[in-house]
Amino acid sequence: MAKQNGSGTELENKSIIITGASSGIGAAAALLFAAEGANVLLGARRPAELEALADTINSGTGRAVCLAGDVRDEGYADALVDLATREFGGLDGAFNNAGIVGAMAPVPDMDIGNWNDVMRVNLTAAFLAAKAQIPALRKRGGGSIVFTSSFVGYSNGGMPGMAAYAASKAGLVGLVQSLASGHAAEGIRVNALLPGGTITPAGGEGDPGAMEFIANLHPVKRMATAKEIAQGALYLLSDRSSFMTGSPMIVDGGMSVRLV
């Protein structure tokens, strides 16, 4: 029996998978979702970071379990769903947030290994997640899945040297729209979250010049905090977005407007 979670109610008693949960947006989402009443299942490659985050949540009023693994492995997606069933009796939603940028290079100079790895992590892993999660949500009578895409590759957001990343994230929007259309009648909503520049461990905090340059690309003249992006995921997973499915929801500080 899951213990009573925090004072929030947006996700009360819902079990939510979060991938890429060891840091950045995923870790911020785990803390936020737990505070809003969810039982969270934390997934990422780094076990020590996952366990520390789970301990933080469990030492408060939340409930978290974790399982380290690689989203490129089909068995890992299944294992996370199995863990949700064992620990919390089923699955109500997922924030499939794991992703990589890969090496930046013009296409003629890009190694095929880099292309394949970016596609496997950002797009094929999303397919594997949906394949495992949708049957579990069907058993619960519905639920919500959110995938982290990007303004890059969408809405005039092309960036030089980011062909693999852009293609994978644009493909993810297409996957989301197909899934949404195919499963809406089952009460399963599927949406994409498109963040702008976000302050995360992978976001260049060690280079103030790079941070300032990225911040100034946004009309709001700053980057997002990880929690601000997690708030968008919370909305899409909660009943507040009950009439939304198949949407690429942009949370980018106006970046895509600037590029129009």
N, C-alpha and C positions, 0 to 999 in steps of 0.2 A: 504494500500500500504506500503510495507516494505521500510524503508529508505535505502539509499545507504550505503553499508557496507565499511569496511576498504580498504586499498590499495592492499590487496592480491586478487588473482584471481583464485586460485585453485578450490574453491567451490562457485564461484560467483553466487548469486541468488538461490542457492540450499537450500532447507529446510532439516535439519538434526536433527534427534532425538539422544540425548545422555543420556543414563542411567548411574547411578552411578556418576552423574555430580556434586554432592555437594562438592567433594574434590578429591585429588589425580589425577589419570590419567584422569578421567572424567572431572574434572574442568579444567585441562590443555588443554584437547581437546576442550572444549567449547570456551576458550579464543583463541586458535589457529584457530579453524574453523571459528569463527566470524571474526578474522583478515584476513582470506582468503576469505571473502565474503559471508559466509553462514549465513542463518537465522537459529538460533539454538533453539531447544526445549529441555529444561533441565528437567531431571527426576531423582528423588532420594527420600529417605524417609524423609529428613530433610528440612522442608520448609524455615526456616530462612536462612540457608546456600545457598539454591537455589535462594532465592530472592536477597540476597546480590550479588551473582555472576551475576544474570541477570541485576541488577542495574549497576554493573561495566561495563558490555558489552554495555548496552543501554546508559550509560553516555559518551561512546566514539562514534565510528562511526558504531558500530555493532547493531544487532537486536536480542533480546532474549526474549523468554517467558518461563515460568516454570510451572510445575505441580507436586506437591509432591504426592507420592504414593508408593506402594509396588509391586515390579516386580512379586511377587508370585501370584498376583491377576490378573486374565484374563481381568477383566474390565479396569485395569490400562493401559495395552498395547493398548487396543482399544481407551482409552481416550487420550493417547498421539498422536495417529494417527488422531483422530478427531480434536485435537487442531492444528495440523499441517495444516489440511484442512481449518479450520476456519481462522487461522491467516495468512497463507502463500499460500493458494490455493491448497495445496497438499503436498506430501512427496517425496523427492528425495533420501534419504539415512538414514541410522541409524548406530550408534555406540553403540551396546548393550554391555555395559561394566560392569554393576553391577555384583557383585559376592562376595562370602565369602569363607574363608578358613575352618571355622568350628573348632571344637575341635580336636586336634591331639591326637591319641591314636591307639594302635594296634587293629586290627579288633576284636579279642576276647573280648576286653575291651570297644569297642565303643558302645555307646548308639544308639539305632535305631532312636531315635528322632534327633540326630545329623546327622546321615546318611541322613534321609529324608529331613531335612532342607537344607543341602548342595545341595542335588539333586534338590530341588524345586527352590532354588535361582539361581544355576549355570546352570542347564540343562532344567528343565521344564519351567522356565521363558524364556529361549531362544526359546523354541518351541512356547510359547504364543506370544512372540515378532514377530517371523516370521509369525505366523498365522495372526496377525493383520497388519503387515507391507507389506507383499508381495502383497495383493490385491491393496493397495494404490500405490505401485510402478508400478504395472501393469497399473493403470490408467494414469500414467505419461509416459508410454512407456518404462519403465525400471528404473534402479537405482542400488545402491550398499548397501549391508548390511555387517557390520563387527561385529564379535563377539570376545570378549576377552577370549581366552583360556589360556593355560600355557604350558611351556616345561615339567612341572610335569605331568606324565601320557603319555608323548609323547617323542619319540626320546631318549629312554634310560634314561628318567628323573624321574625314580621312587624314591620316598622319603619315608623312614619309618614313620609310623604314619599318613600318608596323604592319606589313601585309598579312603575316600569319595571324597576329593578334586580331587585326580588324576582321579578317575573314572568319575566324573562329567565333568572334562575338556577334558578327552579323548573322552567321549561321545559327547561333543560339536563339536570336530573335525569331528566325523562321521556325525553328524547332518548337519554341514556346507557342507560337501561333497555331501550328498544326496540332499540338497536344491539347491546347485550349479548345479548339474546334471539335476534336475527337472525343473529349471527355466531359464537356460542359453538362451534358444531360445526366451524367452520373453524379453531379454535385462536386466535381473536382475542378477547381480553378487553377490556372497556370499563368503566371505573369513573369515578366523580366524587369529587373531593376538595373537602371543604367546610371551609375555614379559618374561624377566628374572627378577631378583630382582630389585625392583623399590623403590625409596625413596618416600613414601606416608605416610599419617597419620596412616595407618594400617600396615606400614612396619617396625615398631620397632625403630623409631628415638630416643625414650627415653632411649634406651639401646645401648650405644656406642660399647660395646663388641659384641653384637649380630649383629650390623650393620657391624662391621669390619669382623666378621666371614662370613657373607653372601657376602660381597664385595669380599673377597678373594676366594670364590668359583668360581668366574668368571675369565676367563683368562685375561680380561681387568683390573682386580683388583679394580673394583669399581662397584657401583650400578647405574642403570639408573636414570635420572631425569624423572619426570612424563611427561615433555614436549617431551623428546626423544621418549617415547613410543607413545605419541599422534601424533608425526610426522609419525610413521608407519601407524596409523589409517588414517591420512590425505591422505597418498599415496593410500591406498586401497579404499578410498571413492572418490578419484579424477579420472579424465580421464587418468592420467599417468599410471594407472594400468588397462586400458581398456581391456587387453587381459588376465587378471588374474581372475579366479574364481575357487572355491573349494580348494584354497591353504591354508595350515597352515604356515603362514609367521612368522618365528622365529626372534625375536628382543631381544636377550638374552645375549649379551656381550660374546658369545662363551660358555655359560654354557653347552649347549647340546653337543658341541664338546668335552668338558672336560670329559663328562660322557660316551662317546662312548667307 
